[in-house]
Amino acid sequence: MPTVKSSTVLGRQLGYELKKFRESAGITMAQAAEVLDCTKGKISRIENGHVPVRAPDLTALMEAYHVDEPEARERLAALARRANRRRREGWWHPYTSVLSDTYIDQIEMEAICESVRTYQAQLVPGLLQTEAYGRAVTVASRTWKTPEDIDRFVRVRLARQARLTGENRFDFWAVLAEGVLRQEVGGTDVMRTQLEHLVTMAQRPNVSIQVLPYSRGAHAGMFGPYVLLSFPRTAALDLVLTETPVGNIWMEQEAAVASYRAMFDDARMAALPPTESLALIQRIAEEHKP
């Protein structure tokens, strides 16, 4: 069983937003420290997500920073609750034996984000995978050894998809390299069903899918897949999740996130428009019919 701990990604998100509010209010770290009767070092650690923020301290800081909007106050409180709570409280707790810390962080951040943008070079994004396709990918990864572990991870991946179809939906925009459509995962029937599922999901008002065809040649995104998460308030820190075969990495530096935003904009501009993309997906799906 993985070690139970607080989500540092959520803590850093909270700290970043508190820092923005502090600076907007013209309050120094020394003055913030006086509010909590603590050291400047503690304020720095809060803003870097290294220590949890207790509810009374958060309330005091919001008062000092003139965070008056109910929506902003509730958002910060929700971030603090999520960052501070033990991981056993999440809906995914029964599955923690098959989840990495990074994957748990991703679930937590998806729960509060406003939009997700992703570029994928080889695989259909997990949020758009069918059960059969997801199972084939999970088996091929060799990360999970037993049928029971494979089943558990697939169930978690399917449960995540509720954020695309439930009441509290976020906007999802995927740019897929043509190779994603051509890579036959799980066999002909599985692949055809997966492609048809992409077409169905793209009809949803909060889902956009574009295909970047082979004919576009070299482009910046071809060096690896990534996920860009954005949050409701302008003060919020966007996050990038880069995907590697040995584990995923969060990137939070503003310059790095800005580079990924630019890469995604380049990818979507180079890709086929959504209507042409869906037509291509449908044509490839037809090729898989007996």
C-alpha positions as CSV (number, residue, x, y, z in Angstrom):
1,M,0.0,0.0,0.0
2,P,1.5,3.4,-0.9
3,T,2.3,5.8,1.8
4,V,-0.6,8.0,2.8
5,K,0.2,11.7,2.5
6,S,-1.1,15.1,1.6
7,S,-1.1,16.2,-2.1
8,T,1.8,18.6,-2.6
9,V,0.5,19.6,-5.9
10,L,-2.7,20.9,-4.3
11,G,-0.6,22.5,-1.6
12,R,1.5,24.4,-4.1
13,Q,-1.7,25.4,-6.0
14,L,-3.1,26.9,-2.8
15,G,0.2,28.6,-1.9
16,Y,0.5,30.1,-5.4
17,E,-3.0,31.6,-5.2
18,L,-2.4,33.0,-1.7
19,K,0.8,34.6,-2.9
20,K,-1.0,36.3,-5.7
21,F,-3.7,37.6,-3.4
22,R,-1.0,38.8,-0.9
23,E,0.9,40.7,-3.6
24,S,-2.3,42.2,-5.1
25,A,-3.2,43.5,-1.6
26,G,0.3,45.1,-1.3
27,I,1.1,43.0,1.8
28,T,4.7,41.9,2.5
29,M,5.6,38.5,3.7
30,A,6.6,40.1,7.0
31,Q,3.2,41.7,7.4
32,A,1.6,38.3,6.6
33,A,3.7,36.7,9.2
34,E,2.4,39.2,11.8
35,V,-1.2,38.2,10.9
36,L,-0.4,34.6,11.8
37,D,2.1,35.5,14.6
38,C,4.6,33.3,12.8
39,T,7.9,33.7,11.0
40,K,8.4,34.9,7.4
41,G,9.8,31.4,6.7
42,K,6.4,29.8,7.5
43,I,4.7,32.2,5.0
44,S,7.3,31.2,2.4
45,R,6.7,27.5,3.1
46,I,2.9,28.0,2.9
47,E,3.3,29.8,-0.5
48,N,5.6,27.0,-1.7
49,G,3.1,24.3,-0.6
50,H,5.5,22.8,1.9
51,V,3.3,23.1,4.9
52,P,-0.5,22.7,5.3
53,V,-2.7,25.7,6.0
54,R,-5.1,25.3,8.9
55,A,-8.6,26.7,8.5
56,P,-8.2,29.5,11.1
57,D,-4.9,30.6,9.4
58,L,-6.5,30.6,6.0
59,T,-9.4,32.7,7.2
60,A,-7.0,35.2,8.8
61,L,-5.0,35.4,5.6
62,M,-8.0,35.9,3.4
63,E,-9.2,38.7,5.7
64,A,-5.8,40.4,5.6
65,Y,-5.5,40.0,1.8
66,H,-9.0,41.4,1.2
67,V,-10.3,38.2,-0.4
68,D,-13.9,39.2,-0.3
69,E,-15.6,37.4,-3.2
70,P,-17.5,34.3,-1.9
71,E,-16.4,32.3,-4.9
72,A,-12.7,33.0,-4.3
73,R,-13.0,32.3,-0.6
74,E,-14.8,29.0,-1.2
75,R,-12.2,28.0,-3.8
76,L,-9.3,28.6,-1.4
77,A,-11.1,26.7,1.4
78,A,-11.7,23.8,-1.0
79,L,-8.1,23.7,-2.0
80,A,-7.0,23.8,1.6
81,R,-9.4,20.9,2.5
82,R,-8.2,18.8,-0.4
83,A,-4.5,19.6,0.2
84,N,-4.7,18.8,4.0
85,R,-6.9,15.7,4.0
86,R,-5.4,12.3,4.1
87,R,-5.5,10.3,0.9
88,R,-7.8,7.7,2.4
89,E,-10.7,10.1,2.1
90,G,-10.8,10.1,-1.7
91,W,-13.3,8.0,-3.7
92,W,-10.3,6.3,-5.2
93,H,-8.9,5.1,-1.8
94,P,-10.0,1.4,-2.4
95,Y,-7.7,1.5,-5.5
96,T,-4.6,3.1,-4.0
97,S,-2.6,-0.2,-4.3
98,V,-2.6,0.3,-8.1
99,L,-2.2,4.1,-8.3
100,S,0.9,6.2,-8.2
101,D,1.1,9.4,-6.2
102,T,1.2,11.4,-9.5
103,Y,-1.9,9.6,-10.7
104,I,-3.7,10.4,-7.5
105,D,-2.6,14.1,-7.8
106,Q,-4.1,14.1,-11.4
107,I,-7.4,12.8,-10.1
108,E,-7.5,15.5,-7.4
109,M,-6.6,18.3,-9.9
110,E,-9.1,17.2,-12.4
111,A,-11.8,17.4,-9.7
112,I,-11.3,21.2,-9.4
113,C,-10.0,22.3,-12.8
114,E,-12.0,24.2,-15.4
115,S,-10.4,22.9,-18.6
116,V,-7.9,20.2,-19.8
117,R,-5.9,20.4,-23.0
118,T,-3.8,17.6,-24.1
119,Y,-1.6,16.5,-27.0
120,Q,-1.1,12.8,-27.6
121,A,1.2,11.1,-30.0
122,Q,0.5,7.4,-29.5
123,L,-2.5,6.8,-27.3
124,V,-6.1,7.9,-27.0
125,P,-6.3,10.1,-23.8
126,G,-7.5,8.1,-20.8
127,L,-10.5,10.4,-20.4
128,L,-11.7,9.2,-23.9
129,Q,-10.8,5.6,-23.7
130,T,-13.3,2.8,-24.0
131,E,-13.0,0.0,-21.4
132,A,-11.6,-2.5,-23.9
133,Y,-9.1,-0.1,-25.3
134,G,-8.0,1.0,-21.8
135,R,-7.6,-2.6,-20.7
136,A,-5.4,-3.4,-23.7
137,V,-3.2,-0.4,-22.9
138,T,-3.0,-1.4,-19.2
139,V,-2.0,-4.9,-20.1
140,A,0.7,-3.7,-22.6
141,S,2.2,-1.3,-20.0
142,R,3.4,-4.2,-17.9
143,T,3.0,-2.0,-14.8
144,W,0.2,-4.1,-13.3
145,K,0.9,-7.8,-13.1
146,T,-2.3,-9.5,-12.0
147,P,-5.8,-9.6,-13.7
148,E,-7.2,-8.1,-10.4
149,D,-4.8,-5.1,-10.5
150,I,-5.5,-4.5,-14.2
151,D,-9.3,-4.6,-13.5
152,R,-8.9,-2.1,-10.6
153,F,-6.9,0.3,-12.6
154,V,-9.3,0.2,-15.5
155,R,-12.2,0.9,-13.2
156,V,-10.4,4.0,-11.9
157,R,-9.7,5.3,-15.4
158,L,-13.4,4.8,-16.3
159,A,-14.5,6.5,-13.1
160,R,-12.4,9.6,-14.0
161,Q,-14.4,10.1,-17.1
162,A,-17.4,11.3,-15.1
163,R,-15.8,14.7,-15.1
164,L,-16.6,14.9,-18.8
165,T,-20.2,13.7,-18.6
166,G,-21.5,14.6,-15.2
167,E,-23.1,17.9,-13.9
168,N,-19.8,19.5,-13.0
169,R,-18.1,19.1,-16.4
170,F,-14.8,20.6,-17.5
171,D,-13.9,21.6,-21.0
172,F,-11.7,19.0,-22.7
173,W,-9.6,19.7,-25.9
174,A,-7.5,16.9,-27.3
175,V,-5.1,17.2,-30.3
176,L,-4.2,13.7,-31.5
177,A,-1.4,12.8,-33.8
178,E,-2.7,10.7,-36.7
179,G,-0.6,7.8,-35.3
180,V,-3.1,7.6,-32.4
181,L,-5.8,6.6,-34.9
182,R,-3.5,4.2,-36.8
183,Q,-2.0,2.4,-33.9
184,E,-4.1,-0.7,-33.6
185,V,-4.6,-1.3,-29.9
186,G,-6.5,-4.4,-28.8
187,G,-7.3,-5.7,-32.3
188,T,-9.6,-4.5,-35.1
189,D,-12.9,-4.6,-33.2
190,V,-11.6,-2.8,-30.1
191,M,-10.0,-0.1,-32.3
192,R,-13.1,0.4,-34.4
193,T,-15.2,0.8,-31.3
194,Q,-12.7,3.2,-29.8
195,L,-12.7,5.4,-32.9
196,E,-16.5,5.4,-33.0
197,H,-16.4,6.4,-29.3
198,L,-14.2,9.4,-30.2
199,V,-16.7,10.5,-32.7
200,T,-19.5,10.2,-30.1
201,M,-17.6,12.1,-27.4
202,A,-16.7,14.9,-29.8
203,Q,-20.5,15.6,-30.2
204,R,-20.5,16.8,-26.5
205,P,-20.4,20.6,-26.2
206,N,-17.5,20.4,-23.7
207,V,-15.3,18.1,-25.8
208,S,-13.2,19.1,-28.8
209,I,-11.0,16.7,-30.8
210,Q,-8.6,17.5,-33.5
211,V,-6.3,15.3,-35.5
212,L,-2.8,16.4,-36.5
213,P,-2.1,14.4,-39.7
214,Y,1.2,12.9,-40.9
215,S,1.3,15.4,-43.7
216,R,1.9,18.3,-41.4
217,G,5.5,17.2,-40.9
218,A,7.7,18.1,-37.9
219,H,6.2,20.1,-35.1
220,A,7.1,21.0,-31.5
221,G,4.6,18.6,-29.9
222,M,6.1,15.5,-31.5
223,F,8.7,15.3,-28.7
224,G,6.2,13.9,-26.2
225,P,2.6,13.9,-24.8
226,Y,1.4,16.3,-22.2
227,V,-1.7,17.5,-20.3
228,L,-2.3,21.1,-19.5
229,L,-4.8,21.8,-16.7
230,S,-6.4,25.3,-16.2
231,F,-8.4,26.6,-13.2
232,P,-11.3,29.0,-12.9
233,R,-9.6,32.0,-11.5
234,T,-7.0,34.1,-13.2
235,A,-4.9,33.9,-10.0
236,A,-4.8,30.1,-10.3
237,L,-1.6,28.4,-11.4
238,D,-2.0,26.4,-14.6
239,L,-0.2,23.0,-14.4
240,V,1.4,20.7,-17.0
241,L,1.6,16.9,-16.6
242,T,4.2,15.4,-18.8
243,E,3.9,11.7,-19.5
244,T,6.9,9.3,-19.6
245,P,7.1,5.5,-19.7
246,V,8.6,5.4,-16.1
247,G,6.3,8.0,-14.5
248,N,4.6,11.3,-15.0
249,I,6.0,14.7,-13.9
250,W,4.2,17.8,-12.8
251,M,5.5,21.1,-14.2
252,E,4.5,24.4,-12.5
253,Q,7.0,27.1,-13.4
254,E,5.2,29.9,-15.2
255,A,7.8,30.0,-18.0
256,A,7.5,26.2,-18.6
257,V,3.7,26.3,-18.5
258,A,3.7,29.2,-20.9
259,S,5.9,27.2,-23.3
260,Y,3.4,24.3,-23.2
261,R,0.5,26.6,-23.8
262,A,2.4,27.9,-26.9
263,M,3.1,24.3,-28.0
264,F,-0.6,23.4,-27.7
265,D,-1.6,26.5,-29.7
266,D,0.8,25.5,-32.4
267,A,-0.6,21.9,-32.4
268,R,-4.2,23.0,-32.7
269,M,-3.4,25.5,-35.4
270,A,-1.5,22.8,-37.4
271,A,-4.2,20.2,-36.8
272,L,-7.3,19.6,-39.0
273,P,-10.4,21.6,-37.9
274,P,-12.8,19.6,-35.7
275,T,-15.2,18.7,-38.5
276,E,-12.5,17.5,-40.8
277,S,-10.8,15.6,-37.9
278,L,-14.1,13.8,-37.2
279,A,-14.4,12.9,-40.8
280,L,-10.9,11.4,-40.8
281,I,-11.7,9.4,-37.6
282,Q,-14.8,8.1,-39.2
283,R,-13.0,7.0,-42.4
284,I,-10.4,5.2,-40.4
285,A,-13.1,3.5,-38.3
286,E,-14.7,2.3,-41.5
287,E,-11.4,0.7,-42.5
288,H,-11.7,-1.6,-39.5
289,K,-15.1,-3.0,-40.4
290,P,-15.1,-6.6,-41.6
